Amino acid sequence: MALPYGQRTRPGYAEPRPARRPLLPPALGAPIAARTWREFAYLLVSLPLSIVMFTYAVTMTALGAGLLVTFLGVPVLAAALVGCRGFGVLERARARALLGLDVAEPRPVRAAKRGATAWIGAALKSGTSWRALLYAVLHLPWAVFGFAVSVVFWSVGWSLLTYPLWQWVFPTYVGVDGIQVYGEEGGRNSFYMDTPFEIGVTAGLGLLITLVTPWLIRGLTTVDRVLVAGLLGASRLDARVVELESDRGAVVDTAAADLRRIERELRDGAEARLSGLAAELGLAKERLHDDPRAAARLVDEAHGEVKLALRELRDLARGIHPAILTDRGLDAALSALAARCPVPVRVTVDLPERPAPAVEGIAYFAVAELLENVGAHSGARSAAVEVWRVEERLLLQVTDDGRGGAGAGVGRGLADLAARLGAVDGVLDVDSPAGGPTRVTAELPWRD
């Protein structure tokens, strides 16, 4: 599980060792870096794959459009789209392996009804399928350009850089070191050896091209990244649907957990006391004529049990939704929470107006959970609660001077709280180094 922002290491874990410094600066090491060769391989493989994708997409689309006058045109078009989606799977895997680009999988084709006709209709209505077809058509010219530019620069750069080796690897004449070229002087053929200056200039030019080529390759693959992420990844609508489905599951789980908690507290608390109260009142009723003093004592004990049951019911009702929050808002409700905390808490609420009741409730229970952690686990001597608004976000921050070591990955309390906030597009940030202090910041969407 990823650590929250601001939390460097988990409690009990050593600080990570600093990364080793590379032997060469990035500008000099780029030509031999593994990333450069992976991206170069991506550009090389792109050309043949793009030819196959383009040929398939254009052929199948043209065939399907031509057959639309018959009943075969629509299935052929659907097959073209599905095939392009298959190529999209291959392209996402290739980008993940060679470019390190992890693109979210789009939603699969889902038909509302069973049958081939419904499935073909769903494939034709899928925006992801048409974007995959567009990718197959647009990627070929870019693949040709990227292949040509990268191969030319790469081969020319390395050829010129290794030019000095040609003097003895490829001698022109036996017994003569160096490459010689033909020339004309006074009508007679003669031979000239390259001078050290010419060799040095050629190698220097090759070095310059070799050093520039990796960054050129990165620029070319950046366009590929944009194409893959924009046309083959999940659309914003699909991503939002997946996020809402996840949030809905979190909300359902939270509601079920709250119902179980309320049922358990009623059964073990007020219900048990009321059952005992009914038994005591029954005994008092039986002894009312025979032993009035014992009956009065039982009634007095029952009166005490009634008070305790009322207090537990009041606490339970406050846990569901406190009346002071509804009547007087966050300032008064959080002050009441702070008064019940065993650690002295300073409360500052700076809000121009009240947010929506649902947002108020979530903020209240978030502070209640955090203050409970402060009182039970932090060992702090003081704490502070601050609430304010920044544009369309409600921010609340709870700080303490305790021992630290808190984190969303440690225990279930903060993890559950982060899940609850995430269900309403909220964010929980924990900054709690070992030894303290601890700062927990929560963001919630502001809704009037």
N, C-alpha and C positions, 0 to 999 in steps of 0.2 A: 504494500500500500504506500502511495506517495505521501511524503511528509507535508504538513501544511506549510504555507508560506511563512517564512520567518523562523521556522524550527529547523535548526541545522542538523541535529542528530537526535535519535531517540534516546531516552534516559537509559543509562547503562551501557551505551555503545560508545566506542572511542571515536574521536574526530577522524574523518577520512584523511588519508595521506595526500599531500599535495601532488598534483600530476607532474610527471617528469617533463622537464623542458625538452623540446625537440632538438635534435642535433643540428638541424639547419633552420634558419628563419623560414616562415611560411612562403615568402616570395621565392626563395631559392629551392625549397623542398617540394614545391607544387608539382614540378614535372615528374617526380618519382613517387608522389603520394598515391596511396591506394585509391583515394576518392577520385583523383584525376583519371586513373585507368578504368575505374568502374564507369564513370560518366562517358569516357571515350568509347568503351564497349557498348554502352547504351545507344550512343549515336550510330555506331556501326550496325548494330542489330536492328535499329529502327527502320532502315531502308528496306530490307527484304520483307519485314513484317508489314510495313505500311503498304508495300505493293500488293501483298496478299489481301490485306484488309480493304484497300481501295477497290481492287478488282472485284472482290466479293460484294461489297456494298453497292457499287455502281451496277454491276451485272444483275444482281437480284432485285434491286429497286427498279431498274429499267424493265426487267422481265415482268415484275409484278404490276407496274404501271401499264405495260402493254397488254397484260391479260385481264385488266379490270373490266373489259367488256364481257368477260366470261366469269364464272364462279371461281376460277382458279387464281385470279389476281389478288384477292384479299389474303388467302393463306400464304401466297408467295411473299407478299409484303410483310406479313407477320413473321415468316421464317427469316427474312432479311434482317428484321429488327432483332430477333432473338439471337441470330448469329453474331450481329454486331455487339450485343450484350456479352456474348461469350468471348469475343475479342477484348472487350473491356475488362473482363476478369483477368485475362492474360496480361494486359497492359498494366493493370494495378499491381499484379504480382511482380512484373518486371521493374516497375518504378520502385516498389518496396525493396527489392533485392539490390538494385544497382544505384538508385538515387536516394535511398533512405526515406522515401516519401510514403507515409502510411495514410492511405485514402480510405475513408469510411465506405463500407459496402452500401450501395443503394438498396432500396426496398425491392424485394422480388416481385415478379408479376403475380398478382393475386386476382383471380376471377371471383365475382360476386356469386356466381352460380356454377354448377358443375357442367361439364361438357366442353367439346372442342370449340363450339361457336363462342361461348362466353370467354374462354381462354384467349382466343384470337382477338376478340374485342378488347380485352384487358391489355394485351400486348400492343395493340395499335394505339390505345389511349395513354400508354405509359410515356411520360416525358423523358424518363431515363433511357428508354429504348431509342427515341429520336435523337437524344444528345449523343448516344453511342454511335449512331449512324453518321451524325455530323462530324464526330471525331475521326471516324474512319475515312471520310472524304477530305477533311482539312489537313490531316496529319501527313499525307503523302508529300505535298510540296514542301512543307517544312522539314520533313525527314530528308528529302533530297538536298535541300540547302544545308542542313546541319551536317549531313554526311560529307558533302563536298568540301565545305569550309574546314571541318575538323581534320579530315584526311590530308588535305593539301597543306595546311599549316603544320600539322604534326609531322608529316613525312619530310617537308622542306626544312623544318627547323632541325630535326635530328640529323638529316643528311648534311646540312651545312655545318652543324656542330661537330660532327665526326669527320669532317673533310680532312683534317691533318692525318687521320689514320690511312687515308687512301694512298699516301705517299709510299707506304710499304706493303699494304694489303693488296692493292691492285697496281703493281708496277706496269708501266706501258711497254717497256723493253727490258729484256733480260740483262742484268748487270747494270741497269740504270735505275737509281732510286728516284722516285717521284713521278708524277704525271706530267707528260710533255704534250704540247699542242703544236700543231703545224702552223707555220706562218710563211710569209713571202718576203724575202729580202733580196733585192737585186735580181729577181727572176729565178733564184735558187731556193729550193726547199731547205728549211732549217728547223731545229727543235729548240723550244724554250722551256725551262723548268719554272714552276711557280716560285716566286720569291717568298721568303718568310713573312714579309709584310702582307702580301696577298693572301697567304694561308691564314694569317692572324685575323685579317679583316673578315674573311669568309667565315671563320669559326666564331668570331664575335657576333656577326649578324645572325648566325645560327643559334647562338646562345640567347640572343635577344628574342628571336621568334619562339624558341623553346620555352622561355620563361613567360612569354605572353600567352602562348597557346592554352595552358590550363585554365586561365581566367576567361579566355574566349569560350572554351568548352563549358565552363560553368554558366556563362551567360546563355549559351545555346540550350543547355539542359534546364535552365530556369524557365524558359518558354515551354519546354516539355512538361515541367511540373505544373505550370499554370493550366495547360491543356488537359492534363490528366485529372487534376483536382477539380477544374471547372466543368468538364464535360463527362467525366467517368465516375466522379464521386457522388455521394448522396446530395440531393438538393437541400436548400435551407428548409423547405417545407418538410421533407422526409426527416431531416435531422431534428426538426422541432417536434414532429410527431413521435419519434423515438424518445425524445426527452420527456414529452408529456406522458407517454405511456410509462416510462420509468418513474416519473414523479407521481403518477396516479397510483402505481403500486406502493410507493413509499407512503403516500397519504392513507391508503387503505390499511397498510400494516400498522401505521401509527394509530389510526382510529381503533383498530381491533385491539392493539395493546392498551390503549386508554380504557376501552370498555372492560377488558379483563382486569385492569387495575381497579376500576371503580367497583366491579363486582366483588373482587377479592377484599377490598377495604370494607364494603358493606357487609359481607359475610363474616369476616373476622372481627369487625369492629362493632358498628351500631347494631347489626342483626344479632350478634351474640349477646350484647348487653341487653337488648330488648327482650330476648328470650329468657335471660336470667331475671329480668325485671318482671316478666309475666309469671314466672315460677314463684318469686318472692311475694308478689301480690296475691297469688292463689293461696300460699301458706298463711298470709296475713288475714285473708278472708275466712279461712277455716278456724283461726285462733281468735277471731274478733270477739266472740262471746265467751269462750273458755279462758283465754289469757290475753286480756286487753293490752297489757304492757308489752308482751312479746309481739303482738300484732302491731303496736305502735312502733316498736323497734324495727320490725321488718318494713313497715311503710317508710320509716326514715331512711333506711338503707336503699329502698327502692327509689326514693327521691334523689339520693346521691347518684344512683345509676342513671336516672333520667338526665341529670345535668351532664354527666360524662357522655351519654349518648348524643345529647344535643350538641355538645362541643365537637364530637367527632363528625357529626353530620354537617356542622358549620364548616369545619376544616375541609371536609370532602367537597362541599359546595364551592368553597373558595378555590379548591384545586381544579374544579371544572371550569368555572369562570367567576372571578371575584366580583362582588357587587361594587366595591370601591372603584374598580377599573371602569365599570360602566358609568358610574355616577360622576366620578371626578377626574378620570383620565390617568395617563401614565405617571405623571409626577407624584400624585398622592399614592397610587398603587405601589410604585417602586419604593417610595419612602416607607410604606408599611412593610414591604418585604425586608428592607434594610433594618428596620427596628427589630425584626424577629431573628436576624442573623447574629450568631454569637460573636462575630468580628465587627468592630465599628466600621460602618460604611458611610461614605459621603456620596450623596445623590445629586446630580446636576442634569436637569432636563431643559433643553433649549429648543422648543418646537413652536413655530408660528401658529400652528393649528393642529387639531387632532387628526391622525390618519384614520383609515377605515377600521372598524371594530375588529375585523379578522387580523389585520396587521398589528393592532394594539395587543390583541391576545397572544399572538406569536412572540412579540417582543417581551411581553410580561413573563411568559413561561420560560423564554430563553434566559432572562436575567435571573429568574427563580432557580433554574437549573445551575447556572454559573455560581450564584451566591451559595447554593447548597454545597457545591464542590469546594468553594473557598472555606466555608465553615467546617467541612468534614475532613478535607485532605491537605489543604495548603499550609497549615501552620502559620498563617499570616497574622500580623498584628493590626493591620488596617487594610481597607479596600475602598474602591471608588467605582461608581457607576455613572457613566456619562451617556446622554442620548441627544442626538442632534440630527438635523436634516441637511443633506447635500444634494441639490437639484431634485431628482426624482428617486432618491434613495434615503431610507431611514437607517441611521447608523447608531449602534449602541456598543459601548466598550466597558468591559469590567476588568479592573486591574487590582492586583494585590502584591504585597511585599513578602510573599511566602517563599517556600523552598523551591518552587518551580518544578520542571519536569513533566508538566501536563502536555497533552497532545491528543489530537483526534485519533491517532493510532494506538493510544494507550487507554485501555478500558472501554466500556460501552457508552458511558454518559455523553462524552463529547462527540463520539461517532454518531450516536442516535440524534443528538442535537443538530449536527451538520446535515444529516439526512432530512430532518424535518425542515430545516431552512432551505435546503436544496429543492424541496418539493414545491416551494413558492418562489423559485428563482432567487433565493437568498444565498449568502456566502458566509462561511465561518473561517476566521483566520486566527490561529493560535501561535503566540510568540511566548515561549516559556522555557528559557534556557535553564540548565541545572544551576541551582542556587538562587534563581529568581532574578528579577521579578517576573510575574506572569501578566500578560496582556492578551485578552481575548476580544476580538472585534467581530461583530456580526453586522451584515448588511441585509436589508430587506427592501423590496420595492415599495415605494411610497404610493399609496392609493388613497384618494380623498374619500 
